[in-house]
Amino acid sequence: MAAAPAQVALVTGGAGLIGQGICRRLASDGWAVAVADCDATAAAAVADELCIHAAALAVSVDVGADDSAADCVAATLQAFGRLDLLVNNAALASPPRLPAEKLPLAQWHEVLRVNLTGAFLMARHAIPPLRASRGAIVNIASTRALQSEPDTEAYAASKGGLIALTHALAVSLGPEIRVNCISPGWVAAAASVLHLSDHAQHPAGRVGRPADVAALVAFLASTEAGFITGQNYVIDGGMTRRMIYAEEE
């Protein structure tokens, strides 16, 4: 039987834009990675790519369903024998935008089921192995928890709740498990069609990349971040610090 890997990460939403970046960074750092996603085919493709660098596993999961979340953690443990990091990245990132008075209650519930309840369920089932390894949880929220565009109530509420869940878990699970949160702003793939103005509006001078978020995940999972827990890190090129007012022509 092969020796268990030194460190094992479980990344939900691992086939998405930011999720893939996180999986690639962790694999390149030598982590074994369980790529969990509701799209089993896409998860398998990411896991196949990661196998070039490290051990990888594709897991099909509906994070908002308790049995599925439990099975996801169990599959990771069966494959790798331990768990050191849970990254709660799965989310309905672009639900239909409707005015609050027209938003179907079922849609509200579905966004919170996946984006918030899903993170809680994954954390709940991951607690025993993470406690054993003195591991970490990193939740991926959004700057939409701090500022909004019109008609995004369900998404904003889910991400705001995720930040609150982060510090609640950090207090409950410490010192054995550290729990932190990352709130990305605009993150785009390298192949995205962007204009100079898209980059220029950011104080940092550019739109974010998946690798930016992945680098922060890697740090928060490391022993160098051993004194950090319960925090929310905004990674948005400075946009939430910039005052923007309509100017008269």
Kinemage of the C-alpha trace (Angstrom):
@kinemage 1
@onewidth
@group {chain A} dominant
@subgroup {mainchain}
@vectorlist {calphas} color= white
{ca met a 1} P 0.000 0.000 0.000
{ca ala a 2} L 1.348 3.434 -0.963
{ca ala a 3} L 2.229 5.838 1.814
{ca ala a 4} L -0.346 8.498 2.620
{ca pro a 5} L 0.476 11.934 1.177
{ca ala a 6} L 1.934 14.531 3.517
{ca gln a 7} L -0.943 16.988 3.031
{ca val a 8} L -4.429 16.566 1.592
{ca ala a 9} L -6.818 19.283 0.439
{ca leu a 10} L -10.487 19.044 -0.477
{ca val a 11} L -11.639 21.869 -2.757
{ca thr a 12} L -15.341 22.260 -3.512
{ca gly a 13} L -16.270 23.972 -6.740
{ca gly a 14} L -12.897 22.698 -7.882
{ca ala a 15} L -13.854 22.732 -11.560
{ca gly a 16} L -14.791 26.427 -11.555
{ca leu a 17} L -12.582 29.353 -12.475
{ca ile a 18} L -11.217 30.133 -9.012
{ca gly a 19} L -11.481 26.510 -7.914
{ca gln a 20} L -9.211 25.317 -10.702
{ca gly a 21} L -6.653 27.956 -9.780
{ca ile a 22} L -6.699 26.810 -6.168
{ca cys a 23} L -6.378 23.147 -7.120
{ca arg a 24} L -3.474 23.844 -9.463
{ca arg a 25} L -1.577 25.878 -6.883
{ca leu a 26} L -2.008 23.301 -4.131
{ca ala a 27} L -1.005 20.445 -6.435
{ca ser a 28} L 2.079 22.343 -7.566
{ca asp a 29} L 2.959 22.805 -3.890
{ca gly a 30} L 2.796 19.040 -3.411
{ca trp a 31} L -0.642 18.646 -1.876
{ca ala a 32} L -2.862 15.726 -2.786
{ca val a 33} L -6.104 17.315 -3.977
{ca ala a 34} L -9.691 16.104 -4.027
{ca val a 35} L -11.464 18.103 -6.748
{ca ala a 36} L -15.118 18.209 -5.690
{ca asp a 37} L -17.764 19.629 -7.996
{ca cys a 38} L -21.382 19.107 -9.025
{ca asp a 39} L -20.061 18.640 -12.596
{ca ala a 40} L -18.409 15.225 -12.384
{ca thr a 41} L -16.988 15.381 -15.909
{ca ala a 42} L -15.343 18.748 -15.338
{ca ala a 43} L -13.969 17.620 -11.971
{ca ala a 44} L -12.441 14.552 -13.600
{ca ala a 45} L -10.753 16.703 -16.241
{ca val a 46} L -9.174 18.927 -13.569
{ca ala a 47} L -8.050 15.906 -11.523
{ca asp a 48} L -6.452 14.342 -14.606
{ca glu a 49} L -4.475 17.540 -15.184
{ca leu a 50} L -3.346 17.701 -11.559
{ca cys a 51} L -1.993 14.146 -11.653
{ca ile a 52} L 1.037 15.543 -13.485
{ca his a 53} L 2.101 17.235 -10.240
{ca ala a 54} L 0.510 15.271 -7.402
{ca ala a 55} L -2.119 12.736 -6.401
{ca ala a 56} L -5.626 13.885 -7.302
{ca leu a 57} L -9.171 12.629 -6.997
{ca ala a 58} L -12.393 13.771 -8.654
{ca val a 59} L -15.495 13.703 -6.459
{ca ser a 60} L -19.057 14.482 -7.515
{ca val a 61} L -20.841 16.469 -4.816
{ca asp a 62} L -23.930 18.513 -4.104
{ca val a 63} L -22.574 20.512 -1.177
{ca gly a 64} L -26.025 21.599 -0.043
{ca ala a 65} L -27.179 18.000 0.482
{ca asp a 66} L -26.066 16.512 3.796
{ca asp a 67} L -25.551 12.946 2.540
{ca ser a 68} L -23.600 14.121 -0.478
{ca ala a 69} L -21.332 16.339 1.638
{ca ala a 70} L -20.672 13.431 4.000
{ca asp a 71} L -19.905 11.096 1.094
{ca cys a 72} L -17.496 13.656 -0.384
{ca val a 73} L -15.429 13.835 2.792
{ca ala a 74} L -15.561 10.052 3.171
{ca ala a 75} L -14.321 9.522 -0.406
{ca thr a 76} L -11.402 11.868 0.234
{ca leu a 77} L -10.451 10.012 3.407
{ca gln a 78} L -10.777 6.652 1.694
{ca ala a 79} L -8.469 7.760 -1.105
{ca phe a 80} L -5.834 9.612 0.908
{ca gly a 81} L -6.248 8.574 4.540
{ca arg a 82} L -6.315 12.093 5.987
{ca leu a 83} L -7.527 15.656 5.467
{ca asp a 84} L -5.562 18.827 6.185
{ca leu a 85} L -7.452 21.552 4.329
{ca leu a 86} L -11.042 22.186 3.292
{ca val a 87} L -11.637 24.978 0.791
{ca asn a 88} L -15.333 25.893 0.582
{ca asn a 89} L -15.392 27.438 -2.890
{ca ala a 90} L -18.584 25.957 -4.368
{ca ala a 91} L -21.261 28.535 -5.102
{ca leu a 92} L -24.020 29.557 -7.461
{ca ala a 93} L -21.997 32.485 -8.719
{ca ser a 94} L -24.418 33.960 -11.247
{ca pro a 95} L -28.007 33.311 -10.172
{ca pro a 96} L -30.695 35.203 -12.121
{ca arg a 97} L -30.887 38.820 -10.994
{ca leu a 98} L -34.428 39.836 -10.132
{ca pro a 99} L -35.884 42.661 -8.012
{ca ala a 100} L -36.487 41.554 -4.447
{ca glu a 101} L -40.256 41.794 -4.841
{ca lys a 102} L -40.089 39.412 -7.818
{ca leu a 103} L -37.469 36.989 -6.526
{ca pro a 104} L -39.028 33.511 -6.186
{ca leu a 105} L -38.604 32.178 -2.674
{ca ala a 106} L -37.342 28.901 -4.130
{ca gln a 107} L -34.491 30.742 -5.827
{ca trp a 108} L -33.577 32.527 -2.590
{ca his a 109} L -33.488 29.194 -0.757
{ca glu a 110} L -31.408 27.519 -3.467
{ca val a 111} L -28.709 30.190 -3.424
{ca leu a 112} L -28.409 30.000 0.355
{ca arg a 113} L -28.570 26.194 0.270
{ca val a 114} L -25.521 25.946 -1.949
{ca asn a 115} L -23.503 29.024 -0.996
{ca leu a 116} L -23.985 29.045 2.773
{ca thr a 117} L -25.523 25.793 3.992
{ca gly a 118} L -23.166 23.905 1.689
{ca ala a 119} L -20.132 25.409 3.392
{ca phe a 120} L -21.556 24.548 6.807
{ca leu a 121} L -22.295 20.936 5.828
{ca met a 122} L -18.857 20.395 4.310
{ca ala a 123} L -17.217 21.894 7.397
{ca arg a 124} L -19.322 19.805 9.749
{ca his a 125} L -18.296 16.544 8.116
{ca ala a 126} L -14.676 17.614 7.734
{ca ile a 127} L -14.215 18.618 11.381
{ca pro a 128} L -13.134 15.206 12.757
{ca pro a 129} L -10.285 14.597 10.269
{ca leu a 130} L -9.249 18.251 10.323
{ca arg a 131} L -9.107 18.184 14.101
{ca ala a 132} L -6.914 15.100 13.942
{ca ser a 133} L -4.476 16.813 11.554
{ca arg a 134} L -4.785 20.265 13.166
{ca gly a 135} L -5.803 21.490 9.752
{ca ala a 136} L -7.547 24.507 8.296
{ca ile a 137} L -10.689 25.664 6.541
{ca val a 138} L -10.696 28.471 3.979
{ca asn a 139} L -14.066 29.805 2.856
{ca ile a 140} L -14.371 31.722 -0.409
{ca ala a 141} L -16.859 34.554 0.013
{ca ser a 142} L -17.025 37.695 -2.155
{ca thr a 143} L -16.758 41.462 -2.035
{ca arg a 144} L -20.526 41.290 -2.683
{ca ala a 145} L -20.787 40.661 1.047
{ca leu a 146} L -19.478 44.208 1.537
{ca gln a 147} L -20.953 46.142 -1.396
{ca ser a 148} L -23.683 45.441 -3.935
{ca glu a 149} L -25.117 45.954 -7.364
{ca pro a 150} L -28.916 46.069 -7.680
{ca asp a 151} L -30.935 42.858 -7.471
{ca thr a 152} L -28.307 40.624 -5.856
{ca glu a 153} L -29.952 40.092 -2.460
{ca ala a 154} L -29.670 36.304 -2.276
{ca tyr a 155} L -26.044 36.176 -3.378
{ca ala a 156} L -24.990 39.054 -1.112
{ca ala a 157} L -26.788 37.512 1.871
{ca ser a 158} L -25.188 34.121 1.274
{ca lys a 159} L -21.687 35.574 1.114
{ca gly a 160} L -22.246 37.824 4.111
{ca gly a 161} L -23.418 34.792 6.036
{ca leu a 162} L -20.292 32.907 4.980
{ca ile a 163} L -18.070 35.586 6.515
{ca ala a 164} L -20.022 35.331 9.774
{ca leu a 165} L -19.869 31.529 9.646
{ca thr a 166} L -16.104 31.832 9.297
{ca his a 167} L -15.518 33.642 12.570
{ca ala a 168} L -18.094 31.515 14.368
{ca leu a 169} L -16.321 28.320 13.303
{ca ala a 170} L -12.928 29.798 14.128
{ca val a 171} L -13.972 30.435 17.714
{ca ser a 172} L -15.701 27.077 18.066
{ca leu a 173} L -12.972 24.947 16.493
{ca gly a 174} L -9.796 26.626 17.686
{ca pro a 175} L -7.072 25.957 18.476
{ca glu a 176} L -7.092 22.644 16.629
{ca ile a 177} L -8.614 24.022 13.401
{ca arg a 178} L -8.024 27.474 11.960
{ca val a 179} L -10.824 28.979 9.838
{ca asn a 180} L -10.398 31.958 7.531
{ca cys a 181} L -12.221 33.562 4.636
{ca ile a 182} L -11.231 35.176 1.330
{ca ser a 183} L -13.475 37.691 -0.430
{ca pro a 184} L -12.395 38.072 -4.054
{ca gly a 185} L -13.463 40.943 -6.250
{ca trp a 186} L -13.405 40.766 -10.044
{ca val a 187} L -11.455 37.671 -11.096
{ca ala a 188} L -11.149 36.735 -14.755
{ca ala a 189} L -9.480 34.032 -16.807
{ca ala a 190} L -6.424 34.985 -18.827
{ca ala a 191} L -8.361 34.441 -22.052
{ca ser a 192} L -11.199 36.773 -21.046
{ca val a 193} L -11.919 39.700 -23.331
{ca leu a 194} L -11.262 42.761 -21.192
{ca his a 195} L -10.786 46.437 -21.944
{ca leu a 196} L -8.063 48.715 -20.658
{ca ser a 197} L -10.718 50.536 -18.641
{ca asp a 198} L -11.572 47.284 -16.833
{ca his a 199} L -8.026 47.110 -15.526
{ca ala a 200} L -7.538 50.850 -15.040
{ca gln a 201} L -10.453 51.234 -12.611
{ca his a 202} L -8.620 49.004 -10.135
{ca pro a 203} L -6.130 50.804 -7.867
{ca ala a 204} L -3.820 47.805 -8.374
{ca gly a 205} L -3.944 48.427 -12.126
{ca arg a 206} L -5.516 45.177 -13.248
{ca val a 207} L -8.377 42.725 -12.843
{ca gly a 208} L -7.733 39.764 -10.531
{ca arg a 209} L -6.562 36.326 -11.601
{ca pro a 210} L -7.389 32.892 -10.139
{ca ala a 211} L -3.734 32.582 -9.140
{ca asp a 212} L -4.091 35.641 -6.883
{ca val a 213} L -6.755 33.910 -4.813
{ca ala a 214} L -4.912 30.595 -4.924
{ca ala a 215} L -1.750 32.162 -3.510
{ca leu a 216} L -3.680 33.484 -0.517
{ca val a 217} L -5.314 30.083 0.044
{ca ala a 218} L -1.877 28.458 0.026
{ca phe a 219} L -0.611 30.957 2.600
{ca leu a 220} L -3.623 30.588 4.908
{ca ala a 221} L -3.220 26.803 4.786
{ca ser a 222} L 0.467 26.992 5.703
{ca thr a 223} L 2.152 26.954 9.092
{ca glu a 224} L 3.263 30.546 8.416
{ca ala a 225} L -0.382 31.536 8.996
{ca gly a 226} L -0.548 29.686 12.304
{ca phe a 227} L -1.529 32.825 14.240
{ca ile a 228} L -4.326 33.772 11.825
{ca thr a 229} L -7.904 32.609 12.302
{ca gly a 230} L -11.407 34.047 12.057
{ca gln a 231} L -10.377 36.637 9.480
{ca asn a 232} L -11.810 37.776 6.146
{ca tyr a 233} L -9.267 38.824 3.527
{ca val a 234} L -10.501 41.096 0.746
{ca ile a 235} L -8.554 40.541 -2.472
{ca asp a 236} L -9.975 42.946 -5.023
{ca gly a 237} L -7.213 45.174 -6.344
{ca gly a 238} L -8.355 47.899 -3.964
{ca met a 239} L -11.823 48.386 -5.461
{ca thr a 240} L -13.725 48.328 -2.167
{ca arg a 241} L -11.516 51.176 -0.926
{ca arg a 242} L -12.184 53.424 -3.907
{ca met a 243} L -14.914 56.067 -3.775
{ca ile a 244} L -16.858 56.213 -7.025
{ca tyr a 245} L -19.353 58.975 -7.711
{ca ala a 246} L -21.134 59.870 -10.928
{ca glu a 247} L -19.523 62.962 -12.385
{ca glu a 248} L -21.452 65.689 -14.128
{ca glu a 249} L -20.433 66.319 -17.721
